[in-house]
Amino acid sequence: MEYLLQLLIEKIENSENQWKPGANGWKSLSNKAGNLYDDRKHLKSDVVKAAKELEKTGLVKIEWVQGYREQDIQAIRYRQEDIPALYKLYRERVDSDFCARAELVRKYQEEIRAELQVLRTPWIRAYYEKLLQESESGRAKKATLEKAWKLFRKRKACWRGIDELEDPMYKRLFSKKYLKDTKIFENEFQDFIVSTAKIYAKELLDDAMNDSEILSALLIEDYAQELALKGPLHLKWEDGTEIHNEDWRYGNILNSDTLRYAQIAGQQPEIQRVITIENKANYMMMPWEEHTLYIFTHGFFSPKECRFLQSLNQVLEHTEVEFYHSGDLDYGGIKIFLYIQKNIFPELQPLMMDVRT
């Protein structure tokens, strides 16, 4: 009987709808191809005997092969209304720890909804809503659902951490704070977070971004953010002290804290031209020009760099300043140009990126 019960429960649990509470009507476990018999493990006579025993419980009916009553099974039929009783019998005879799929789904959905009560980030919430929707579908096998629930629990702390971030955090510090180990994010979570963000966080990302740039957009940094500048730019601290970048004639690098705490001075009379440059060698070779501010992009600007440069654009938007970008003539280079034009300097023009070049 245990063998037949196991086959019945597997069929129910992996069906699209039978496992759902409230299902009704007759279903059957077919033996059309003799698949219930296996001479090495389950002899035909033993299976027939077990089926008769199971039929005595009143939970199934045997459909015999015509002309072979009591000898060969065509199918074992059961009513979906009796599935809870079949589950009870299965726990008694086969597996006392068995968890029905409907109960598994309920617990899984409760955990998802509990997280949705806490999470604020729209794209992470959209991902969780998708999980909720998928859990209600009967298409996935029960084993797939169990695996999804296990992974959900494992990744929950990571998603909460990303949701809480307001300022950039180094990858290993993030991993230590939210996952209790400095390397576990990179080893176990990073690829999944990046691939999920590509689907649900499209408004934040550009399809030409690499994995490191995607993580940066999510405020998880591989390394300290540094913005290289060459040319006139006046900054100031909260106490009013001004810093003149042109004093570093061959260029200067603003670190993460400077990008965070330094303010763009309200007047930038020396700036007549701003040129962003993707290639570092080209940036280094640019000659000093008194009224030109050169900015090395290194790829896509991070959120912190974007905010810093957006504040510069706000100061310059009512002045006669030209904005140019020099980038690689490939797909990535063009996407970086468009990204800067969309998010930082709307008046940006290509420099040596025209059709003739």
RANORNOR-V861704 format. One record per pair of residues at least 24 apart in sequence whose ideal C-beta (glycine too) atoms are under 8 Angstrom apart, sorted by the first residue. I is the first residue (numbers start at 1). GAP is how many residues later the second one is. If there is no record, write none. Layout:
I & GAP
I & GAP
This chain:
1 & 49
1 & 52
1 & 53
1 & 92
2 & 91
2 & 92
3 & 39
3 & 44
3 & 47
4 & 25
4 & 32
4 & 43
4 & 46
4 & 47
4 & 50
4 & 72
5 & 49
5 & 81
5 & 84
5 & 85
5 & 88
5 & 89
6 & 84
6 & 88
7 & 29
8 & 52
8 & 68
8 & 70
8 & 78
8 & 82
9 & 77
9 & 78
9 & 81
9 & 85
9 & 89
12 & 71
12 & 74
13 & 87
13 & 88
13 & 129
14 & 127
14 & 128
15 & 123
16 & 122
16 & 123
17 & 121
18 & 62
18 & 65
19 & 64
19 & 81
19 & 82
19 & 83
19 & 119
19 & 123
20 & 82
20 & 118
21 & 81
23 & 57
23 & 58
23 & 60
24 & 55
24 & 56
24 & 57
25 & 54
25 & 55
26 & 51
26 & 52
26 & 53
26 & 54
27 & 50
27 & 51
27 & 52
27 & 53
28 & 35
28 & 47
28 & 48
28 & 49
28 & 50
29 & 46
29 & 47
29 & 48
29 & 49
30 & 44
30 & 45
31 & 42
31 & 43
31 & 44
31 & 45
32 & 42
32 & 43
36 & 37
44 & 28
47 & 26
48 & 24
48 & 25
51 & 25
57 & 32
59 & 26
59 & 27
59 & 30
101 & 41
101 & 44
104 & 38
104 & 41
104 & 42
104 & 45
105 & 30
105 & 31
105 & 40
107 & 42
108 & 27
108 & 37
108 & 40
108 & 41
108 & 44
109 & 26
109 & 27
111 & 38
111 & 41
111 & 42
111 & 45
112 & 40
115 & 41
115 & 44
115 & 45
118 & 42
118 & 45
119 & 40
119 & 41
119 & 44
120 & 43
121 & 41
121 & 42
123 & 74
123 & 77
123 & 78
123 & 80
123 & 81
124 & 35
124 & 38
124 & 39
124 & 76
126 & 74
127 & 69
127 & 72
127 & 73
128 & 31
130 & 70
155 & 34
155 & 37
158 & 27
158 & 31
158 & 35
162 & 31
162 & 56
162 & 57
162 & 58
165 & 53
165 & 54
165 & 55
166 & 53
167 & 52
167 & 93
167 & 137
168 & 48
168 & 51
168 & 52
168 & 53
168 & 57
168 & 88
168 & 134
168 & 135
168 & 136
169 & 50
169 & 51
169 & 52
170 & 50
170 & 51
170 & 52
170 & 53
170 & 54
171 & 44
171 & 49
171 & 50
171 & 51
174 & 46
185 & 35
190 & 25
193 & 25
206 & 94
206 & 129
206 & 132
206 & 133
207 & 128
208 & 92
208 & 123
208 & 124
208 & 127
208 & 128
209 & 90
209 & 91
210 & 89
213 & 86
213 & 87
213 & 89
216 & 84
216 & 86
216 & 87
217 & 83
217 & 85
217 & 86
219 & 84
221 & 81
224 & 31
224 & 32
225 & 30
225 & 31
225 & 34
225 & 77
225 & 79
225 & 80
226 & 27
226 & 28
226 & 29
226 & 30
227 & 26
227 & 27
227 & 32
227 & 68
227 & 69
227 & 78
227 & 81
228 & 24
228 & 25
228 & 26
228 & 55
228 & 67
228 & 68
228 & 70
229 & 24
229 & 25
229 & 64
229 & 65
229 & 66
229 & 67
230 & 53
230 & 56
230 & 58
230 & 63
230 & 64
231 & 40
231 & 57
231 & 58
231 & 60
231 & 61
231 & 62
231 & 63
232 & 36
232 & 38
232 & 39
232 & 58
232 & 59
232 & 61
233 & 31
233 & 35
233 & 38
233 & 60
233 & 79
234 & 30
234 & 31
234 & 33
234 & 34
234 & 36
235 & 27
235 & 28
235 & 29
235 & 30
236 & 26
236 & 27
236 & 28
236 & 29
237 & 24
237 & 25
237 & 26
238 & 25
245 & 48
246 & 24
249 & 39
250 & 38
251 & 33
251 & 43
254 & 54
256 & 48
259 & 45
259 & 46
259 & 49
260 & 44
262 & 46
263 & 48
264 & 44
264 & 47
264 & 48
264 & 50
264 & 51
265 & 50
266 & 49
267 & 48
268 & 44
268 & 47
268 & 48
268 & 51
271 & 45
271 & 48
271 & 50
272 & 48
272 & 49
272 & 50
273 & 48
273 & 49
273 & 50
273 & 51
274 & 38
274 & 42
274 & 47
274 & 48
274 & 49
274 & 50
274 & 71
275 & 48
275 & 49
275 & 50
275 & 51
275 & 76
276 & 47
276 & 48
276 & 49
276 & 50
276 & 64
276 & 69
276 & 72
277 & 48
277 & 49
277 & 50
278 & 47
278 & 48
278 & 49
278 & 50
278 & 55
278 & 58
279 & 47
279 & 48
279 & 49
282 & 44
297 & 28
297 & 30
297 & 39
297 & 43
299 & 33
299 & 37
300 & 36
300 & 39
301 & 38
301 & 39
301 & 42
301 & 43
306 & 37
306 & 38
309 & 35
309 & 36
310 & 33
310 & 34
313 & 31
313 & 32
313 & 33
322 & 25
322 & 27
323 & 24
323 & 25
323 & 26
324 & 24
324 & 25
324 & 26
324 & 27
325 & 24
325 & 25
325 & 26
325 & 28
326 & 25
326 & 26
326 & 27
327 & 26
329 & 24
329 & 28
